C-alpha cells in the first residue's frame, strides 16, 4: 500500500515566514521548514489526525485541519476544514476531494485559541457560518521583516477598523496606535484596505491575509526610502518579488 506525502502549515511556521502566502512550498534552494508526513492512502483520516495530535502534542479535540488549495490568482490558502463527519474517510479520498487534489496534500493546522460563543469552533458551513478565518502579518520597517501574527475570526458585517485594537494588543502597542492595513491578494497585488468598510464589502473570505504596520510621518517614510529600505509593506513585497525574479 503506497504512501503519499503531505505537508502541514502551523502558526509557528507562519510566524517566521518571510514571503508571500503562509509558506513557500517548493523552494529547492534550502531545506523545507514545513512539517511533512508520509501516510498510507487507505489510512482513515481519524487515525491520521491522532498521529498529528501525537506529533504536535495537542489534544485531538483542540485542532482542525484545513485543506489548502491553489487559488486562481496563484496563491495557496486554506479553503475548507476537514469535518468530523469525514473522520472515517481514507486519506486518498480526502486528497481527491474537489479543489483539493495536489500531488502533495497541503493542510493548515488550526489550533483553537479559545472557545467562541462557548463552542470550540465557529459554526461550520460556508454560507451559515458568521465567522471568517483570516491571517495576520505585521511589517516592521525598522527591521525590514514581516511576522506572522496568527489568525483572527471576524464577522462579515464587522468593519475593518474593529480589529485595530486587537492588532495593537497583539504587538503590545498602545491601544490607540494608528495602523495602516493592507490585503495580500497576490504577489503583485498588495492593496490598502478601507478601514471604514466591512469585511464583506472588502470581499474578505476564509484564508485571506491582512497585513498591517504603524502609520508613519512623511519624514519617516522619506528617511527609510533614502536608505534604500521599504517604507511600506507594498514596497517590501516588491523587493521580495524583485529578488525572486532577479
HELIX and SHEET records of a PDB file:
HELIX    1   1 UNK A   11  UNK A   16  1                                   6    
HELIX    2   2 UNK A   45  UNK A   56  1                                  12    
HELIX    3   3 UNK A   60  UNK A   62  5                                   3    
HELIX    4   4 UNK A   84  UNK A   86  5                                   3    
HELIX    5   5 UNK A   91  UNK A   95  1                                   5    
HELIX    6   6 UNK A  160  UNK A  163  5                                   4    
HELIX    7   7 UNK A  164  UNK A  171  1                                   8    
HELIX    8   8 UNK A  218  UNK A  226  1                                   9    
HELIX    9   9 UNK A  233  UNK A  245  1                                  13    
SHEET    1   A 5 UNK A  35  UNK A  40  0                                        
SHEET    2   A 5 UNK A   3  UNK A   9 -1                                        
SHEET    3   A 5 UNK A 105  UNK A 111  1                                        
SHEET    4   A 5 UNK A  63  UNK A  70 -1                                        
SHEET    5   A 5 UNK A  76  UNK A  81 -1                                        
SHEET    1   B 5 UNK A 145  UNK A 154  0                                        
SHEET    2   B 5 UNK A 132  UNK A 140 -1                                        
SHEET    3   B 5 UNK A 209  UNK A 214  1                                        
SHEET    4   B 5 UNK A 179  UNK A 186 -1                                        
SHEET    5   B 5 UNK A 189  UNK A 192 -1                                        
END                                                                             
